[in-house]
Amino acid sequence: MGYAQNLRTVPTRETFVDAPLDVLRSALPGPVRHVDPDQHVTIEGAKRDVVVGVVSGLLRSFRMTPDGRRHLTRFAKAGDLIGLGALNTYRGSSEAVAASTIVSFPVRALDAAAETDARVRQAILEAMTAEMTARDRIQFRLGRLWSEERVADFLVELSTAPDGTSRASSTIAMSRADMADHLGVTIETVSRALHSFQRRGLVRLDGAHRFTILRGRALRGFASGDGDDFPQPLGRRLHSGKGDLALAV
C-alpha cells in the first residue's frame, strides 16, 4: 500500500470517545455565534487571541500573495478547530463558505485549562494531529499528483467520513473556484475532471453541489497515482510536471 493510501485510511478520531471540540466545549464553554457566507473569522497576521471551533457549516482558511493570488490551505468542517498552536498571530485568514456556527475559546483560558485538565490536553493533541495528517495529505497531493488526480483525491477526501469509512453520496459545499484555489489548478481543470469522471462512470454529478461515487476502487486508485486501477487514461502525460500542463485531454 502506497504512502498516499496510508494517509487516506488513517482514522483521525480512533483514540478518544468524544470529538476534540466536544471535549473543549464541555470543559471550557465559549461564546457561540453565527457567521454569514464570506464573513471573516480570522485575519492573517492578526493577534491569535481565540481558537475557533466549527460547530456547523464550513470555513475556508487561506493565504494571499501581495498581488492578490489566493491559496486555500484547508477547509474546516464541523468539529474542526482553527488557531491551535504556539504562534502569537494567525498563520492565515479564514471565512465562512456557507452559513456557519462557530464557538470561540480565549487562548489564555484554553492554555490554563490544558495545564489542569488531561482531557483538554488530549483533545488539543488529537486535533493538532488530525490537522497535521490532513496537511501531509495536501502536501503530497500538490507535490506529486497530476492536476486531475488532485481533483479525484479531493472527491475521495470529501466522501470519507470521520471514522474513515466511505460515503457513496457526498456534498460539495464549496464553489469550483474554491476547489481550484485549494488544489492549485484552474476552474476549467476542475470542471473538466468532474465531467471526465462522470463520462467514465466513476461518479455521478447530482447537480452542482452533490456527487455519488459509482466506482470507488477505480477513483481511489486514480487519486493515488495508480493508473492501473483507472479504466482508461484521461490523456497524454506531458513532461513539464507543472500543474495543469501535466495532462493533455
Buried (B, 14 or more C-beta within 10 A) or exposed (E): EEEBBEBBEBBBBEEBEBBBBBBBBEBBEBEEEEBEEEEEBBEBEEEBBBBBBBBEBBBBBBBEEEEEEBBBBBBBBBBBBBBBEEEEEBBBBBBBBBEBBBBBBBBEBBBEBBEEBEBBBBBBBBBBBBBEBBEBBBEBBBEEBBBBBBBBBBBBBBBBEBEEEBEEEBBBBBBBEBBBBBBBBBBEBBBBBBEBBBEBEBBBBEEEEEBEBBBBEBBBBBBBBBBEBBEEEBEEBEEEEEBBEBBEE
